């Protein structure tokens, strides 16, 4: 739980330099498959998607804020999805996932603005890890291969670390692709 994590961080009196939120869900649990049409929207499934994809970065930051505002070289990273970009949406569908990822990106943007008031050197970004060959994407990988480069989990992690290494405070509040290109919210 977030409060336990915050209390632990306070008790060990260590500076938090990296905080990465990788929590997310596309399908599974009560989410059977992404909705392709508006008629498939189900309020319970939509709410669940928001709880998992949008709220964790807010709660994580809320409870760790006293520690985060003191860090001299904070990198607060949220793993997001290009599907959460409003500008990049040309296919539609996948309502719950797209909406919840866009909301998570907006939450991160708000956090970056507030945190900058207390910690001007902090960098808070959302990042799209690319299409990865993982259990998360197994049901969609074949169709994705025709449009996107597919990465292994190790390649994706290395790409994300490379982007993080090149960040500076002026990048805070931005949304990045795995290759370092800025994405539109």
C-alpha positions in Angstrom: 0.0 0.0 0.0 1.1 3.6 -0.8 1.1 4.8 2.8 3.3 1.9 3.9 5.7 2.7 1.1 5.8 6.4 2.1 6.4 5.5 5.8 9.2 3.1 4.9 10.9 5.8 2.7 10.7 8.3 5.6 12.0 5.8 8.1 15.2 4.9 6.1 15.8 8.6 5.5 17.1 8.1 1.9 16.8 10.4 -1.0 14.5 9.1 -3.7 16.2 9.6 -7.0 14.1 7.3 -9.2 10.5 6.5 -8.9 8.9 4.5 -11.7 5.2 3.7 -11.9 4.7 0.7 -14.2 1.2 -0.3 -13.1 -1.2 -0.8 -15.9 -3.9 -3.0 -17.4 -5.3 -3.5 -20.8 -7.3 -6.7 -20.4 -7.8 -9.4 -17.8 -9.5 -9.4 -14.5 -12.9 -7.8 -15.3 -11.6 -6.4 -18.6 -12.3 -9.1 -21.2 -11.0 -7.2 -24.2 -10.6 -3.6 -25.3 -13.9 -2.0 -26.5 -13.8 -1.2 -30.2 -17.2 0.5 -30.3 -19.0 2.9 -28.0 -21.8 0.4 -27.6 -19.3 -1.9 -25.8 -18.6 0.6 -23.0 -19.3 -0.8 -19.5 -19.1 1.6 -16.6 -17.7 -1.0 -14.2 -14.9 -1.9 -16.6 -14.2 1.7 -17.4 -13.9 2.5 -13.7 -11.6 -0.4 -13.2 -9.4 0.8 -16.0 -9.1 4.3 -14.5 -8.3 2.8 -11.1 -5.4 0.8 -12.5 -4.1 3.0 -15.3 -4.7 6.6 -14.0 -4.8 6.6 -10.2 -1.5 4.9 -9.1 0.7 7.8 -10.2 -1.5 10.3 -8.3 -1.5 8.2 -5.1 2.1 7.3 -5.3 3.0 11.0 -5.6 0.6 12.0 -2.9 2.1 9.7 -0.3 5.7 10.2 -1.3 5.4 13.9 -1.9 7.4 14.9 1.3 10.3 12.8 0.1 10.0 13.7 -3.6 10.1 17.5 -3.0 13.4 17.1 -1.2 15.2 15.0 -3.8 18.1 16.7 -5.5 17.9 14.7 -8.7 14.5 13.2 -8.9 13.3 11.3 -11.9 9.6 10.5 -11.6 8.6 8.2 -14.5 5.3 6.9 -15.5 5.1 4.1 -18.0 2.2 5.1 -20.3 1.1 4.2 -23.8 1.1 6.0 -27.1 -2.6 5.0 -27.3 -3.1 7.6 -24.4 -2.1 10.4 -26.8 -5.2 12.4 -27.9 -3.4 13.9 -30.8 -2.0 10.5 -32.1 -5.4 8.8 -32.0 -6.3 7.9 -35.6 -7.9 4.5 -35.1 -10.4 5.2 -32.2 -11.7 2.3 -30.1 -10.1 0.9 -27.0 -12.1 3.4 -25.0 -11.2 2.4 -21.4 -7.5 2.0 -22.1 -7.1 5.2 -24.2 -9.2 7.3 -21.7 -7.4 6.0 -18.6 -3.9 6.4 -20.1 -4.7 9.9 -21.3 -5.9 10.7 -17.7 -2.7 9.3 -16.2 -0.7 11.5 -18.6 -2.7 14.5 -17.5 -2.2 13.6 -13.8 1.6 13.3 -14.4 1.5 16.8 -16.1 -0.2 18.3 -13.1 2.2 16.6 -10.7 5.2 18.0 -12.7 3.8 21.6 -12.4 3.2 21.3 -8.6 6.4 19.5 -7.9 8.4 22.1 -9.8 7.3 24.8 -7.2 9.1 22.8 -4.5 11.8 21.0 -6.4 12.8 22.8 -9.6 15.4 20.1 -10.5 12.8 17.3 -10.5 11.9 15.7 -13.8 8.5 14.0 -14.2 7.6 12.3 -17.5 5.3 9.8 -19.0 7.0 7.4 -21.4 5.7 4.9 -24.0 7.9 1.8 -23.8 7.2 0.8 -27.4 5.3 -2.3 -28.4 6.9 -5.1 -26.4 6.7 -8.9 -26.8 5.3 -9.6 -23.4 2.3 -11.3 -21.8 0.7 -7.9 -21.7 0.6 -7.7 -25.5 0.3 -11.3 -26.5 -3.3 -11.1 -27.8 -2.5 -8.0 -30.0 1.1 -8.6 -31.1 0.4 -10.1 -34.5 -1.6 -7.1 -35.7 0.8 -4.7 -34.1 3.8 -6.1 -35.9 2.6 -4.7 -39.2 2.6 -1.1 -37.8 5.2 -1.0 -35.0 8.7 -2.1 -34.2 8.4 -4.8 -31.6 10.9 -4.8 -28.7 11.9 -7.4 -26.2 11.4 -6.4 -22.5 15.1 -5.9 -22.2 15.3 -3.7 -25.2 12.5 -1.6 -23.9 14.0 -1.2 -20.5 17.3 -0.1 -22.1 15.5 2.4 -24.3 13.7 3.8 -21.3 16.9 4.1 -19.3 18.6 5.9 -22.2 15.7 8.5 -22.3 16.0 8.9 -18.6 19.8 9.5 -18.8 19.2 12.4 -21.2 16.5 14.2 -19.3 16.8 17.7 -17.8 14.4 19.8 -15.8 13.0 21.5 -19.0 11.7 18.0 -20.0 9.4 17.8 -17.0 5.8 17.3 -17.7 6.4 15.9 -21.2 5.4 12.6 -22.8 8.2 10.7 -24.5 8.4 7.8 -26.9 10.8 4.9 -26.3 13.3 6.5 -28.8 13.4 9.9 -27.0 11.0 11.7 -29.3 8.4 13.9 -27.6 4.8 12.8 -28.1 1.7 15.0 -28.0 -0.6 14.6 -25.1 
